[in-house]
């Protein structure tokens, strides 16, 4: 009896699939209180077939979603929570990661090329060289983005140029392209038996094929990249019913929210007002500032992106975004590649044991530098070493690197908007590191505010799904949104010291530039790297 009355009290629940670069999660929230009731997480394997290449298996991604759903439903049942109370599912995903599959067989035609991947560097240089004045911002007036390895269009172009199966599927009209959200929604709503091929405006705005003013695929952009429009998913708002789950315990439940992970975190942090900003610390680091219903173009190396469109008839909101490729990924690198730590907790302990980098600076430009430089030729660099430097100093320098990169973006954002941020809202896995949060406040010279419930990305997707027309179990009216408790980190060092360390960091960044070129590889290196997972390959992905 107690259990059933408890069930009644909970009211409608909303679930979210959070498919990130390093893991997949399924989370269930109470739509009235935003409380997280249960969740399950599965790690995702990344493969690095060649230097600069980063891939994931689309079937493993899908399987991880099913596993997380099943395990979470089991946990809810153990808690005496009735899973039939789940009224909607939202999807949030790693953005720009590119998948092409066969609509007749439902099989992926190649691994997912992850957003971090650098194989398209020569494609990007070729495209920039074709523009008047070799201008990487040639398409920015339509896309809000520079021409960069980061975005999906060049990854799709590479697949069409280098993978026979993809090229053949495009020619025979069997190919479907999508970012991870599209692949998941298509599979979950039936796949080859009537699956829905769609994406939302936030994910579409990261492809370089989407016009952020008309809010649709742009025929001129598609022609520029040589991409047939028929392979693209249909663009929908971030909050509407796309289709119903077709299998498993949650069969029949609508999938009704979809947001790229950084937009989802902006919604989950309730940054609905022009000028509000959040920074997410995941594999990379992403600072978004809501700019309201007008796209603001950056003069300081930031991206202009669609923040959200919460309903078919609702206006789109835009954001300025600063993207950093390597944040949490630096922890994984210190653990897996160097073996100097066994876990992220150990990194915090090591760094705290010295409390300083002792003049050591670490620029983790493993995938070139993203905002505000957009410099694919940069590579990682550790400098300022002395005989005194040890692994604890390196650990501290790695954490500082995350903070300095955020500072660079915040400076650019303050210049673009003319209104300095007075505090920074933060979320993401790395925010559990208290030393990092304090360092961030010290280096920004403003308070850092962390919500007590760090799963704001999943919460944002759940909010969009629960508020969708036809579901309507979650109110997005400001007065109905539950107050989130948070912790505040105040700056503790003087501004002069902060500025001194930041100036040294900027010097280190300059030293990381122009390491890599796309000159022909010397023959002795080519022999070492002769493992070729694609088979015979033309010069790397030059557009036709």
Residue pairs with C-beta under 8 A, 6 or more apart in sequence:
3 80
6 80
6 81
7 80
7 81
7 82
7 85
10 30
10 37
10 81
10 85
11 30
11 31
11 32
11 85
11 473
12 31
12 32
12 85
12 87
12 466
12 473
13 28
13 29
13 30
13 31
13 37
13 81
13 85
13 86
13 87
14 28
14 29
14 31
14 86
14 87
14 88
14 89
14 90
14 462
14 463
14 465
14 466
14 473
14 474
15 26
15 27
15 28
15 29
15 69
15 72
15 86
15 88
15 89
15 90
15 250
15 253
15 462
15 465
16 26
16 27
16 28
16 29
16 89
16 90
16 91
16 92
16 257
16 458
16 459
16 461
16 462
16 465
17 24
17 25
17 26
17 65
17 68
17 69
17 89
17 90
17 91
17 92
17 93
17 184
17 461
18 24
18 25
18 26
18 27
18 92
18 93
18 261
18 264
18 455
18 457
18 458
18 461
19 61
19 64
19 65
19 91
19 92
19 93
19 94
19 180
19 181
19 184
20 44
20 93
20 94
20 261
20 282
20 283
20 457
21 44
21 46
21 94
21 97
21 114
21 115
21 116
21 282
21 283
21 284
22 43
22 44
22 46
22 282
22 283
22 328
22 332
23 41
23 42
23 43
23 44
23 64
24 41
24 42
24 44
24 61
24 64
24 65
24 68
25 39
25 40
25 41
25 42
25 68
25 455
25 458
26 39
26 40
26 65
26 68
26 69
26 71
26 72
27 36
27 38
27 39
27 72
27 455
27 458
27 459
27 462
28 36
28 37
28 38
28 39
28 72
28 76
28 81
28 86
29 35
29 36
29 37
29 458
29 459
29 462
30 37
31 87
31 462
31 466
31 473
31 474
33 482
34 453
34 459
34 463
34 481
34 482
34 484
36 453
36 455
36 459
37 76
37 79
37 81
38 72
38 75
38 76
38 79
38 81
39 68
39 72
39 75
39 455
39 458
40 67
40 68
40 71
40 72
40 75
41 68
42 64
42 67
42 68
44 56
44 60
44 61
44 64
45 56
45 57
45 60
46 54
46 55
46 56
46 114
47 54
47 55
47 56
47 57
47 111
48 54
48 55
49 55
49 531
49 533
50 119
50 529
50 531
50 532
50 533
51 529
52 117
52 118
52 119
52 121
52 367
53 117
53 118
53 119
54 113
54 114
54 116
54 117
54 118
54 367
55 111
55 112
55 113
55 114
55 117
56 97
56 111
56 112
56 114
57 108
57 111
57 112
58 99
58 101
58 108
58 111
58 112
58 183
59 108
61 112
61 180
61 183
61 184
62 183
62 184
62 187
65 184
65 188
66 248
69 248
69 249
69 250
70 248
70 249
73 83
73 249
73 250
76 82
76 83
77 83
83 249
83 250
86 250
86 253
87 253
87 254
87 466
87 471
87 473
88 253
88 254
88 255
88 256
88 257
88 465
88 466
88 468
88 471
88 473
89 245
89 250
89 253
89 254
89 255
89 256
89 257
89 465
90 255
90 256
90 257
90 258
90 259
90 264
90 458
90 460
90 461
90 462
90 463
90 464
90 465
90 466
91 181
91 184
91 185
91 255
91 257
91 258
91 259
91 461
92 181
92 258
92 259
92 260
92 261
92 264
92 457
92 458
92 460
92 461
93 179
93 180
93 181
93 184
93 203
93 260
93 261
94 114
94 115
94 180
94 261
94 283
95 115
95 179
95 202
95 203
95 206
95 260
95 261
95 262
96 115
96 150
96 151
96 152
96 155
96 179
96 206
96 207
97 112
97 113
97 114
97 115
97 152
97 179
97 180
98 112
98 113
98 152
98 155
98 156
98 159
98 177
98 179
99 108
99 112
99 177
99 178
99 179
99 180
99 182
99 183
100 108
100 109
100 110
100 156
100 159
100 166
100 169
100 175
100 176
100 177
100 231
101 107
101 108
101 109
101 175
101 176
101 178
101 183
101 186
102 109
102 169
102 174
102 175
102 176
103 174
103 175
103 176
103 192
103 197
104 174
104 192
105 192
106 187
106 191
106 192
106 195
108 183
109 159
109 163
109 165
109 166
109 169
109 175
110 159
110 163
110 165
110 166
112 180
112 183
113 119
113 155
113 158
113 159
115 150
116 283
116 284
116 325
116 329
116 366
116 367
117 149
117 155
117 367
118 149
118 367
118 368
118 376
119 149
119 158
119 540
119 541
120 149
120 154
120 155
120 157
120 158
120 540
120 541
121 149
121 368
121 376
121 516
121 518
121 540
122 518
122 539
122 540
122 541
122 542
123 149
123 154
123 157
123 158
123 161
123 540
123 541
123 542
123 543
124 147
124 148
124 149
124 154
124 376
125 518
126 542
126 543
127 147
127 154
127 543
128 134
128 135
128 136
128 138
128 147
131 138
131 147
132 138
136 146
136 147
136 148
136 374
137 146
137 147
138 147
139 145
139 147
139 208
139 221
139 224
140 146
140 297
140 304
141 297
142 211
142 212
142 213
142 218
142 220
142 221
143 205
143 208
143 210
143 211
143 212
143 221
144 205
144 212
144 295
144 297
144 303
144 304
144 305
145 151
145 206
145 208
145 303
145 304
145 305
146 303
146 374
147 154
147 208
148 154
148 370
148 374
148 376
149 367
149 368
149 376
150 323
150 325
150 370
151 206
151 207
151 208
152 177
152 179
152 206
152 207
152 208
152 209
153 207
153 208
153 209
153 221
153 225
153 227
154 208
154 225
154 541
156 177
156 225
156 227
156 231
157 225
157 226
157 227
157 541
157 543
158 540
158 541
159 166
160 166
160 167
160 170
160 226
160 227
161 167
161 538
161 541
161 542
161 543
161 544
162 534
162 537
162 538
162 540
162 541
163 534
164 535
166 175
169 175
170 228
170 231
173 230
175 231
176 182
176 186
176 197
176 231
176 233
177 227
177 231
177 232
177 233
178 186
178 197
178 199
178 233
179 199
179 203
179 206
179 207
179 260
181 199
181 200
181 203
181 258
181 260
182 197
182 198
182 199
182 203
182 233
185 195
185 196
185 198
185 242
185 243
185 255
185 258
186 195
186 196
186 197
186 198
186 233
187 195
188 195
188 243
188 245
188 246
188 255
189 195
189 196
189 242
189 243
189 244
189 245
189 246
189 255
190 196
190 243
190 246
191 246
193 246
195 243
195 246
196 242
196 243
197 233
197 234
198 233
198 234
198 235
198 236
198 242
198 258
199 233
199 234
199 235
199 236
199 258
200 235
200 236
200 237
200 238
200 258
200 259
200 260
200 309
201 210
201 215
201 235
201 236
201 237
201 238
201 306
201 308
201 309
201 316
202 238
202 258
202 259
202 260
202 263
202 305
202 306
202 307
202 308
202 309
203 258
203 259
203 260
204 210
204 217
204 233
204 235
204 306
205 212
205 305
205 306
206 260
206 305
208 221
208 225
209 217
209 218
209 221
209 222
209 225
209 227
209 232
210 216
210 217
210 218
210 221
210 235
211 217
211 218
211 221
212 295
212 304
212 305
212 306
212 318
213 295
215 235
215 306
215 309
215 316
216 235
217 229
217 232
217 235
219 229
222 228
222 229
222 232
225 543
226 543
226 544
236 242
236 258
236 312
237 309
237 310
237 311
237 312
237 314
238 257
238 258
238 259
238 263
238 308
238 309
238 310
238 464
239 256
239 257
239 308
239 309
239 310
239 311
239 314
239 464
239 465
239 467
239 468
239 469
240 256
240 311
240 312
240 468
240 469
240 470
241 254
241 255
241 256
241 468
241 469
241 470
241 471
242 254
242 255
242 256
242 258
243 254
243 255
244 251
244 252
244 253
244 254
244 255
245 251
245 252
245 253
245 254
245 255
254 465
254 468
254 470
254 471
255 465
256 464
256 465
256 466
256 468
256 470
256 471
257 461
257 462
257 463
257 464
257 465
257 466
257 467
257 468
258 461
258 464
259 267
259 308
259 460
259 461
259 464
261 280
261 282
261 457
262 280
262 286
262 288
262 305
262 321
263 288
263 305
263 306
263 307
263 308
263 319
263 460
264 456
264 457
264 458
264 459
264 460
264 461
264 464
265 278
265 280
265 286
265 288
265 427
265 428
265 456
265 457
265 460
266 278
266 288
266 290
266 307
266 308
266 319
266 460
267 308
267 310
267 459
267 460
267 461
267 463
267 464
268 427
268 455
268 456
268 457
268 458
268 459
268 460
268 461
268 463
269 276
269 278
269 425
269 427
269 451
269 456
269 460
270 276
270 481
270 484
271 277
271 278
271 288
271 290
271 425
272 290
272 317
272 476
272 478
273 290
274 290
274 291
274 292
275 289
275 290
275 417
275 419
276 289
276 290
276 425
277 287
277 288
277 289
277 290
277 413
277 421
277 424
277 425
278 287
278 288
278 424
278 425
278 426
278 427
278 456
279 285
279 286
279 287
279 288
279 406
279 424
279 425
279 426
279 427
279 428
280 286
280 426
280 427
280 428
280 456
280 457
281 327
281 328
281 402
281 426
281 427
281 428
281 429
281 430
281 431
281 436
282 327
282 328
282 428
282 429
282 430
283 326
283 327
283 328
283 329
283 332
284 323
284 324
284 325
284 326
284 327
284 328
284 329
284 370
285 323
285 324
285 327
285 402
285 405
285 406
285 409
286 321
286 322
286 323
286 324
287 321
287 322
287 406
287 409
287 410
287 413
287 424
288 305
288 307
288 319
288 320
288 321
289 319
289 320
289 321
289 413
289 417
289 421
290 307
290 317
290 318
290 319
291 304
291 307
291 317
291 318
291 319
291 320
291 417
292 317
292 318
293 315
293 316
293 317
293 318
294 318
295 304
295 318
296 304
296 318
296 320
296 416
296 417
297 304
298 304
298 320
298 412
298 416
299 415
299 416
300 372
300 411
300 412
300 413
300 415
300 416
301 322
301 371
301 372
301 373
301 374
301 412
302 320
302 321
302 322
302 371
302 372
302 409
302 412
302 413
302 416
303 320
303 321
303 322
303 323
303 371
304 318
304 319
304 320
304 321
305 318
305 319
305 320
305 321
306 316
306 317
306 318
306 319
307 316
307 317
307 318
307 319
308 316
308 317
308 464
309 315
309 316
309 317
310 464
310 467
310 476
311 467
311 468
311 469
312 469
320 413
320 416
320 417
321 371
322 371
322 372
322 406
322 408
322 409
322 410
322 412
322 413
323 370
323 371
324 370
324 371
324 402
324 405
324 406
324 409
325 365
325 366
325 367
325 368
325 369
325 370
326 333
326 364
326 365
326 366
326 367
326 380
327 402
327 405
327 430
328 344
328 428
328 429
328 430
329 364
329 366
330 362
330 364
330 398
330 401
330 402
331 341
331 344
331 347
331 398
331 430
333 364
333 366
334 340
334 341
334 347
334 394
334 395
334 398
335 341
335 342
335 343
335 344
335 347
340 350
340 391
340 394
340 395
341 347
341 350
341 395
344 430
344 433
347 395
347 398
347 399
347 433
348 399
348 433
348 434
348 435
348 436
350 391
350 392
350 395
350 396
351 392
351 395
351 396
351 398
351 399
351 435
352 435
353 392
354 390
354 392
354 393
354 396
355 396
356 393
356 396
357 384
357 393
357 394
357 396
357 397
357 400
358 386
358 388
358 389
358 393
359 384
359 386
359 504
360 382
360 383
360 384
360 385
360 389
360 393
360 394
360 396
360 397
361 382
361 383
361 384
361 397
361 400
361 401
361 504
361 505
361 507
361 508
362 380
362 381
362 382
362 394
362 397
362 398
362 400
362 401
362 508
363 369
363 378
363 380
363 381
363 382
363 383
363 401
363 505
363 508
363 509
363 511
363 512
364 380
364 398
364 401
365 375
365 378
365 379
365 380
365 381
365 512
366 379
366 380
368 375
368 376
368 377
368 378
368 379
368 516
369 375
369 376
369 378
369 509
369 512
369 513
371 408
371 409
371 412
372 408
372 409
372 412
373 509
373 513
375 513
375 514
376 516
377 513
377 514
377 515
377 516
377 517
378 509
378 512
378 513
378 514
378 515
378 516
379 512
379 515
379 516
380 512
381 508
381 511
381 512
381 515
382 394
382 397
383 508
383 511
384 504
384 508
399 433
399 435
399 436
399 439
400 439
400 443
400 501
400 505
401 505
402 430
402 436
402 440
403 436
403 439
403 440
403 442
403 443
403 444
404 443
404 501
404 502
404 505
406 424
406 440
406 443
406 444
407 443
407 444
407 502
408 506
408 509
410 421
410 424
410 444
413 421
414 420
414 421
421 446
422 446
422 447
423 446
423 447
423 448
423 449
423 488
424 440
424 444
424 446
424 447
424 448
424 449
425 449
425 450
425 451
426 437
426 440
426 448
426 449
426 450
427 450
427 451
427 454
427 455
427 456
427 457
428 454
428 457
429 454
430 436
431 437
431 450
431 454
432 454
434 489
437 448
437 450
437 489
438 489
438 492
440 448
440 489
441 447
441 448
441 489
441 490
441 491
441 492
442 491
442 492
442 493
442 498
443 498
443 501
443 502
444 491
445 491
445 495
445 498
446 491
447 488
447 489
447 490
447 491
448 488
448 489
449 486
449 487
449 488
449 489
450 486
450 487
450 488
450 489
451 484
451 485
451 486
452 484
452 485
452 486
452 487
453 459
453 484
462 474
463 474
463 476
465 471
465 474
466 472
466 473
466 474
467 474
467 475
467 476
475 481
491 498
518 540
521 529
